[in-house]
Amino acid sequence: MKNNGFTLIEMLAVVLIIAMLVSVALPKYKRSVVRAEAMEALTNLRTLQDSALRAKAARPDRSTPKKLNDLDVDLFDATDAESATFTFGRYTYTLGDDYISATKIGRDAYSFYAYYPNLSGLGGEITCSAPEDIVWLCEGLCREGTDGCVMKNNQYVIN
């Protein structure tokens, strides 16, 4: 009698190989997702910073904008546009006196700060701060934009 099926051992071997491939690929996938989310936040932060600088230059008293509605950008799903703090996507953005920040909501929270030029002593730089388990994110971002990581006020300078 001829048996054309697979044995239990063969099936277990295939499942074991697939499990090993998943265990190698899953951490890389998670890092890629975190990195993509961070790049989205950086893009939004730079857009907000540029808009805030334009709004500040257009004001006679050169005051900084205090709410999203004072800017010439439209973040479609942003909540509470009448406030200095609003949520867009997975981030909470804050318009401060000398900075704009983006802080990730939830687990593995990290923050980006975009400082206005000549007000904070940081000269318009964007910085990153993260807990030690995902500090690789800040280190990787600053390596792309510069020749190496520069630390100021316990934050990585990205640009």
C-alpha positions in Angstrom: 0.0 0.0 0.0 1.4 3.4 -1.1 1.0 6.3 1.3 1.1 9.8 -0.3 0.6 11.8 2.9 3.0 13.5 5.3 4.1 12.0 8.6 3.7 13.7 11.9 7.5 14.2 12.2 7.6 15.9 8.8 4.8 18.3 9.8 6.4 19.1 13.1 9.7 19.8 11.3 8.0 22.3 8.9 6.2 24.0 11.8 9.5 24.3 13.7 11.2 25.9 10.7 8.4 28.4 10.2 8.5 29.3 13.9 12.2 29.9 13.8 11.8 32.2 10.7 9.0 34.1 12.5 11.1 34.5 15.6 13.9 36.1 13.6 11.7 38.3 11.4 9.3 39.6 14.1 11.7 41.8 16.0 12.9 43.4 12.8 9.3 44.0 11.8 8.5 45.7 15.1 11.6 47.9 14.8 10.5 48.9 11.3 7.0 49.8 12.5 8.4 52.0 15.4 10.8 53.7 12.9 8.0 54.4 10.4 5.8 55.9 13.2 8.8 58.0 14.3 9.4 59.3 10.8 5.7 60.2 10.5 6.0 62.2 13.8 9.2 63.9 12.6 7.5 64.9 9.3 4.5 66.4 11.2 6.8 68.1 13.7 8.9 69.8 10.9 5.7 70.9 9.2 4.4 72.4 12.4 7.7 74.0 13.2 7.9 75.6 9.7 4.3 76.8 10.0 4.9 78.2 13.5 8.0 80.1 12.3 5.9 81.6 9.4 3.1 82.6 11.8 5.6 84.1 14.3 7.3 86.1 11.5 3.9 87.4 10.3 2.9 88.7 13.8 3.8 92.2 14.7 4.9 91.3 18.2 6.7 88.1 17.0 4.9 86.0 19.6 4.8 82.2 19.2 1.5 80.5 18.2 -0.3 78.9 21.1 -2.8 76.6 19.3 -3.1 74.5 16.1 -5.7 76.9 14.6 -3.0 79.7 14.7 -1.0 77.8 12.1 -1.4 77.5 8.4 -1.5 73.7 8.4 -4.5 71.3 8.4 -4.0 68.1 10.3 -7.3 66.4 9.3 -7.9 64.2 12.3 -6.3 66.4 15.0 -8.2 66.7 18.2 -8.7 70.0 20.2 -7.3 72.4 17.6 -8.1 75.3 20.0 -5.6 74.2 22.6 -1.8 74.2 22.9 -1.9 70.4 23.2 -3.6 68.3 20.6 -3.6 64.7 19.5 -2.9 63.5 16.0 -2.5 59.8 15.2 -0.5 58.1 17.9 1.2 61.3 19.1 0.4 64.2 21.4 1.8 67.5 20.1 2.4 70.5 22.3 3.0 74.1 21.2 5.3 75.5 23.9 6.9 79.0 24.2 10.2 78.0 22.6 9.5 74.5 21.2 7.0 72.1 19.7 7.0 68.6 21.0 5.6 65.3 19.7 5.2 62.5 22.3 4.2 59.0 21.4 1.1 57.8 23.3 1.2 54.4 25.0 3.9 51.9 25.6 7.5 52.7 24.6 6.9 56.4 24.8 9.5 58.7 23.3 9.5 62.4 22.5 10.8 64.7 19.8 11.3 68.5 20.4 11.6 71.1 17.7 13.1 74.3 19.2 12.6 77.7 17.7 15.8 79.4 16.6 17.6 81.8 19.0 15.0 81.4 21.8 16.1 78.3 23.7 19.8 78.3 22.9 19.4 75.2 20.8 19.3 77.1 17.5 16.3 75.5 15.8 17.4 71.9 16.3 15.2 68.9 16.6 16.0 66.5 19.4 15.0 63.0 20.4 14.7 61.4 23.9 13.7 57.8 24.5 13.9 55.2 27.2 16.9 52.9 27.2 15.1 50.0 25.5 14.4 52.0 22.4 17.2 54.5 22.5 18.4 52.8 19.2 15.6 54.9 17.5 17.2 58.2 18.5 20.7 57.0 17.7 19.7 55.7 14.3 17.9 59.0 13.4 20.8 61.2 14.3 23.3 59.0 12.4 21.2 59.6 9.2 21.2 63.4 9.5 24.7 64.0 10.8 28.2 62.5 11.1 27.4 61.2 14.6 25.3 61.7 17.7 25.5 65.0 19.5 24.0 65.2 23.0 22.5 68.4 24.4 20.4 68.6 27.6 20.3 64.7 27.7 18.7 64.5 24.3 20.0 63.4 20.9 20.2 66.1 18.3 18.8 64.9 15.0 19.5 67.8 12.7 
